[in-house]
Amino acid sequence: MGYAVKPADAAFRNQFNVRKHIMAGNLIARSVHDLTAGAWFGGSLMGAIGLNGAAAESIDPAERTRLSSAGWMKWAPIQTAAFVSHLVADLAIAWENKERIAKQDGVARDTAIKTAVTVAGAAVTLYAGVLGKKVEKLADQGARGATEPSPDASDELKAAQQQLKMLQWAIPAFAGLVIILGAKHGEMQRPKNVFAGLKS
């Protein structure tokens, strides 16, 4: 005789399969989300310290800005892909957690803050790229460093480099904040925190 599957068993199996697929989808989205945020943070910090620092060691003043700009331009497509992937993963995670966002206290607020920080950071990064292209075009004027203009540089080059000097640290700060806010979201998904949020 064959084993007859009870309705309760079938319902449990169906529920298990649904949860397994949801977990797989969340795992992929969260992995992409965290990896791309890490690439944004690590890439920008390495560029500010390693790339710009190494370019400043060049003997030829004109090479200092040219080498730095060339390095950033090579990184730009990877960073753009990371941004797009991060936003797609963000949307996927938000969709899977839409009920929790609507019902758990503080989640909607933190989601809005994280989105605003991500968009602001992306805008700052994009603007830094525009400034970097301007510096590259004016590289023949020479410079003390990637973000340190020479005394006889044009006002246009000085302004671009001075802005980049601030933005090179602002960008990893934005990226780091996105990672911290993502970690906070993860903590808010702990059962005890979900329960406390739904009670209040």
C-alpha positions in Angstrom: 0.0 0.0 0.0 1.2 3.5 -0.8 1.5 6.2 1.7 -1.4 8.7 1.5 -0.3 12.3 1.9 -2.5 14.0 4.5 -3.9 17.4 3.8 -2.0 18.8 6.7 1.3 17.3 5.4 0.7 18.7 2.0 -0.1 22.2 3.3 3.1 22.1 5.4 5.2 21.1 2.4 3.7 23.8 0.2 4.4 26.4 2.9 7.9 25.1 3.3 8.6 25.3 -0.4 7.2 28.9 -0.6 9.4 29.9 2.4 12.4 28.2 0.8 12.0 30.2 -2.4 11.4 33.5 -0.5 14.6 32.8 1.5 16.6 32.1 -1.7 15.3 35.4 -3.2 16.2 37.3 -0.1 19.6 35.7 0.2 20.5 36.8 -3.4 19.1 40.3 -3.0 20.8 40.8 0.4 24.1 39.4 -0.9 24.1 41.8 -3.9 23.0 44.7 -1.6 25.9 44.2 0.9 28.5 43.4 -1.7 27.8 46.4 -3.8 27.7 48.7 -0.8 31.0 47.2 0.3 32.4 47.9 -3.2 31.3 51.5 -3.1 32.8 52.0 0.4 36.1 50.1 -0.2 36.6 51.4 -3.7 36.1 55.0 -2.8 38.3 54.8 0.3 41.1 53.0 -1.5 40.9 55.6 -4.3 41.2 58.5 -1.8 44.1 56.9 0.1 45.8 54.6 -2.3 45.3 55.9 -5.8 45.4 59.6 -5.0 48.2 59.1 -2.6 50.3 57.1 -5.1 49.6 59.6 -8.0 50.9 62.4 -5.8 54.3 60.7 -5.7 54.8 61.1 -9.4 57.9 63.3 -10.3 56.0 65.0 -13.2 53.4 67.4 -11.8 51.2 66.9 -14.9 51.2 63.2 -14.3 49.8 63.5 -10.8 46.4 64.5 -11.9 46.5 62.5 -15.1 47.3 59.2 -13.4 44.7 59.8 -10.7 42.0 60.6 -13.2 42.9 57.6 -15.3 42.5 55.3 -12.3 39.2 56.8 -11.3 37.9 56.5 -14.9 38.8 52.8 -15.0 36.9 52.3 -11.7 33.8 54.3 -12.8 32.1 51.5 -14.8 32.4 49.1 -11.9 31.1 51.7 -9.5 28.2 52.5 -11.8 27.3 48.8 -12.1 27.5 48.5 -8.3 25.1 51.4 -7.9 22.5 50.0 -10.3 22.8 46.5 -8.7 22.5 48.0 -5.2 19.3 49.9 -6.1 17.7 46.8 -7.7 18.6 44.7 -4.7 17.2 47.5 -2.4 13.9 47.4 -4.3 13.7 43.6 -4.1 14.3 43.6 -0.4 11.7 46.4 0.1 9.2 44.4 -1.9 9.7 41.2 0.2 9.4 43.3 3.4 6.6 45.6 2.3 4.2 44.3 5.1 6.9 44.8 7.8 7.7 48.2 6.4 4.0 49.2 6.7 3.4 47.7 10.1 6.6 47.6 12.2 7.3 50.8 14.1 10.3 52.7 12.7 11.0 50.5 9.6 9.3 52.9 7.1 11.2 55.9 8.6 14.6 54.1 8.5 13.9 52.9 5.0 13.2 56.5 3.9 16.4 57.7 5.6 18.5 54.9 4.0 17.0 55.7 0.6 17.7 59.4 1.0 21.3 58.7 2.1 21.9 56.3 -0.9 20.5 58.8 -3.4 22.5 61.7 -1.9 25.7 59.6 -1.9 25.2 58.5 -5.5 24.7 62.2 -6.5 27.9 63.2 -4.7 29.8 60.4 -6.4 28.4 61.4 -9.8 29.4 65.0 -9.2 32.9 63.9 -8.2 33.2 62.1 -11.5 32.3 65.2 -13.4 34.9 67.1 -11.5 37.4 64.4 -12.1 36.9 64.7 -15.9 37.5 68.4 -15.6 40.7 67.9 -13.7 41.8 65.4 -16.3 41.3 67.9 -19.1 43.4 70.5 -17.2 46.1 68.0 -16.2 48.8 69.7 -18.3 48.8 72.6 -15.8 50.4 70.3 -13.2 49.5 70.0 -9.5 51.0 69.2 -6.2 48.7 66.2 -5.9 45.5 64.6 -7.1 43.5 67.0 -5.0 46.1 69.6 -4.2 46.5 72.4 -6.9 49.7 74.1 -7.6 49.9 77.9 -6.8 50.0 78.8 -10.5 47.1 76.6 -11.5 44.0 78.2 -13.1 41.0 79.1 -11.0 39.0 76.4 -12.7 41.5 73.7 -11.8 41.9 75.0 -8.3 38.1 75.0 -7.7 37.7 71.4 -9.0 40.6 70.0 -7.0 39.5 71.8 -3.8 36.0 70.3 -4.2 37.4 66.9 -4.9 39.6 67.1 -1.7 36.4 67.2 0.4 34.3 64.8 -1.7 37.0 62.1 -1.7 36.2 61.7 2.1 32.5 62.5 1.8 31.8 59.6 -0.6 33.1 56.8 1.7 31.3 58.5 4.6 28.0 58.2 2.6 28.8 54.6 1.7 29.7 53.7 5.3 26.5 55.2 6.5 24.5 53.1 4.0 26.2 50.0 5.3 25.4 51.0 8.9 21.8 51.7 8.1 21.6 48.3 6.3 22.9 46.6 9.4 20.3 48.4 11.5 17.6 47.1 9.1 18.9 43.6 9.7 18.8 44.0 13.5 15.2 45.2 13.2 14.3 41.9 11.6 15.2 40.0 14.7 12.0 38.3 16.0 12.1 40.2 19.4 12.5 43.5 17.6 9.7 42.7 15.1 7.4 41.7 18.0 8.2 44.9 19.9 7.7 47.1 16.9 4.3 45.5 16.1 3.1 45.9 19.7 3.8 49.6 19.9 
